[in-house]
C-alpha cells in the first residue's frame, strides 16, 4: 500500500482535484448560459488534460530508472498532442447556419480548459489560478459589457417570415428608408411555403421601431415580423 499511496500519488491527486475545480468553474459559466458544452464537458477536458500531463511527467519514470541508457522521452510530446487533438471537440460546438457562426466562445473555452489541465498537471498552480480568473472574467463580465454595447447601439435580431425569398430587395429598401444597417443574415426553412430570415441589425437612433415593423409588414411576401435578443 505504501508503494501506491506515496508522495507522488498525493501530488498527482491534488493536481487532478485542482484541475477539476478550475475547469468546473469555467464549465459552470457555460452551463448557466445553456451552451452546448457545459459543466461536465469542461471538467472532463480539464481533468483528462491534467492526467495526460501527469502521465508525461510520472508515467515513464520506472523505465528511466531501469534502463536510463536506452530510454529517451520528450515530456512535451504528449501535451502537444493534447493541444492539437482537443480541436475536434471544440469544432463540435461550432454551429454554422447561413452566414452566422455560433459556438466559437465555447470552443475557445474548451481549448483553454485543456491548457489549464496541462498547466496544473505540470505543477504551475499559481499561473493556473490566475488564468482561470482571467477566463471567467472574459466569459462572464466581458459578456455583460458586450450586451451593454449592443443595447447602446440598439442592436436587434429581426425575424421575418416570408413566402418569397426573391423579394428580399424590398426588405432592404425599407431598411435603407428607416436607417437600419444589416450586420448579417440567416435563412431557415420553416415549411414548404414559408422561410424565416433572421437579420442581425443596427437600428438608427431616430428610427421609430413600430413604423419600421409596419413598413415591413406592408410588403405582400412578409407574413410576420418580430425581434429577438442578440446573444
Secondary structure as UniProt FT lines:
FT   TURN            2..4
FT   HELIX           7..32
FT   TURN            33..34
FT   HELIX           39..58
FT   TURN            59..60
FT   HELIX           61..66
FT   TURN            68..70
FT   HELIX           76..85
FT   HELIX           87..91
FT   TURN            92..93
FT   STRAND          95..97
FT   TURN            98..99
FT   STRAND          100..102
FT   HELIX           104..122
FT   HELIX           125..136
FT   HELIX           137..141
FT   HELIX           142..152
FT   TURN            153..154
FT   STRAND          155..162
FT   HELIX           165..167
FT   HELIX           168..177
FT   TURN            178..179
FT   STRAND          180..189
FT   STRAND          195..203
FT   TURN            205..206
FT   HELIX           209..217
FT   TURN            220..221
FT   STRAND          222..228
//
